[in-house]
Amino acid sequence: MHFDPGSRSLLSRHDLGRFPAATLFDKLARVVCAVDCLPRKELYESWEVARRVRRRFRGGRVVDLACGHGLTGWIMLILDGSSERCVALDRRLPASAQRLHEALADAWPAVANRVSMREGDLADEPLTAQDVVVATHACGTLTDRVLAQASEVRARVAVLPCCHDASASSQAGLSGWLDPGLAIDVARATQLGHAGYLVHTQTIPATITPKNRLLLGEPTERVLPAPRPAPAGSTDRSAHPSRARSGPR
Ligand SMILES: C[S@@+](CC[C@H](N)C(=O)[O-])C[C@H]1O[C@@H](n2cnc3c(N)ncnc32)[C@H](O)[C@@H]1O
């Protein structure tokens, strides 16, 4: 029978046999199945987001905002040992989040003491320029808040937006051409660019979720060569691309 990765059904012990391989993904899926609490699509969404973000952004503290069960942050640490820590934060952690955390900790003991989960508003988490901020399906304007918070400190950031709210998020005048959700995401990408970020746009498979646009941003100063010293007497400060940006910092 077809196994739909976008299903909201809970993964359970009955699904263990679907993940027999010695791969990292199957090991992760078996741990999740045994806990019997996670909607199937959350496993696939978290995996697809985490591995794409990790291909671009290594190291740093991982901050998983509006984290739900915190699986995206967990996977990012499993995939990349160069991150010392992950903080996963949600206004209200699901009741089953602790059980999943404990099961993951049993399976990856070396990662366990580097992941902490806590409850709070995302504005309560102080960020720094070294962080990798990720938010998988932070609903509506929550995604805008994540982008604003991360760009304020020049952190690397990745969001997979959902529940677009055309009455609250900017569409940058694009609603005559693009559907509102797409207009909002284009406006977000453009705004990140204006803030001096190198922007990457990707998608995760639509079979997992139709809300599959992944927006990644990296401050240009992290990727561009350091500016050459200006010749004596020069007042030109726009030679370095990161200084030529037009938007707010
Ligand atoms: C659609 S869920 C996504 C959860 C998880 N990232 C995932 O992909 O499964 C959105 C989450 O945002 C959380 N949330 C809503 N407002 C928040 C806020 N102000 N600060 C932190 N988390 C918030 C909710 O509690 C919920 O868990």
Ligand as a Chemical Component Dictionary entry (heavy atoms), coordinates in Angstrom:
data_LIG
# 
_chem_comp.id                   LIG 
_chem_comp.type                 NON-POLYMER 
_chem_comp.pdbx_formal_charge   0 
_chem_comp.three_letter_code    LIG 
# 
loop_
_chem_comp_atom.comp_id 
_chem_comp_atom.atom_id 
_chem_comp_atom.alt_atom_id 
_chem_comp_atom.type_symbol 
_chem_comp_atom.charge 
_chem_comp_atom.model_Cartn_x 
_chem_comp_atom.model_Cartn_y 
_chem_comp_atom.model_Cartn_z 
_chem_comp_atom.pdbx_ordinal 
LIG C1  C1  C 0  2.772 24.593 13.090 1  
LIG S1  S1  S 1  3.639 24.409 14.599 2  
LIG C2  C2  C 0  5.242 23.939 14.008 3  
LIG C3  C3  C 0  5.987 23.107 15.012 4  
LIG C4  C4  C 0  7.309 22.499 14.518 5  
LIG N1  N1  N 0  8.283 23.484 14.161 6  
LIG C5  C5  C 0  7.072 21.565 13.385 7  
LIG O1  O1  O 0  7.551 21.789 12.289 8  
LIG O2  O2  O -1 6.391 20.566 13.582 9  
LIG C6  C6  C 0  3.884 26.064 15.157 10 
LIG C7  C7  C 0  4.438 26.141 16.565 11 
LIG O3  O3  O 0  4.650 27.508 16.905 12 
LIG C8  C8  C 0  4.487 27.620 18.306 13 
LIG N2  N2  N 0  4.335 29.055 18.625 14 
LIG C9  C9  C 0  3.302 29.852 18.332 15 
LIG N3  N3  N 0  3.531 31.118 18.767 16 
LIG C10 C10 C 0  4.765 31.108 19.338 17 
LIG C11 C11 C 0  5.572 32.094 19.964 18 
LIG N4  N4  N 0  5.145 33.357 20.082 19 
LIG N5  N5  N 0  6.792 31.743 20.439 20 
LIG C12 C12 C 0  7.227 30.471 20.318 21 
LIG N6  N6  N 0  6.497 29.482 19.736 22 
LIG C13 C13 C 0  5.288 29.793 19.246 23 
LIG C14 C14 C 0  3.273 26.781 18.572 24 
LIG O4  O4  O 0  3.167 26.421 19.945 25 
LIG C15 C15 C 0  3.522 25.592 17.656 26 
LIG O5  O5  O 0  4.175 24.540 18.309 27 
# 
loop_
_chem_comp_bond.comp_id 
_chem_comp_bond.atom_id_1 
_chem_comp_bond.atom_id_2 
_chem_comp_bond.value_order 
_chem_comp_bond.pdbx_ordinal 
LIG C1  S1  SING 1  
LIG S1  C2  SING 2  
LIG S1  C6  SING 3  
LIG C2  C3  SING 4  
LIG C3  C4  SING 5  
LIG C4  N1  SING 6  
LIG C4  C5  SING 7  
LIG C5  O1  DOUB 8  
LIG C5  O2  SING 9  
LIG C6  C7  SING 10 
LIG C7  O3  SING 11 
LIG C7  C15 SING 12 
LIG O3  C8  SING 13 
LIG C8  N2  SING 14 
LIG C8  C14 SING 15 
LIG N2  C9  SING 16 
LIG N2  C13 SING 17 
LIG C9  N3  DOUB 18 
LIG N3  C10 SING 19 
LIG C10 C11 SING 20 
LIG C10 C13 DOUB 21 
LIG C11 N4  SING 22 
LIG C11 N5  DOUB 23 
LIG N5  C12 SING 24 
LIG C12 N6  DOUB 25 
LIG N6  C13 SING 26 
LIG C14 O4  SING 27 
LIG C14 C15 SING 28 
LIG C15 O5  SING 29 
# 
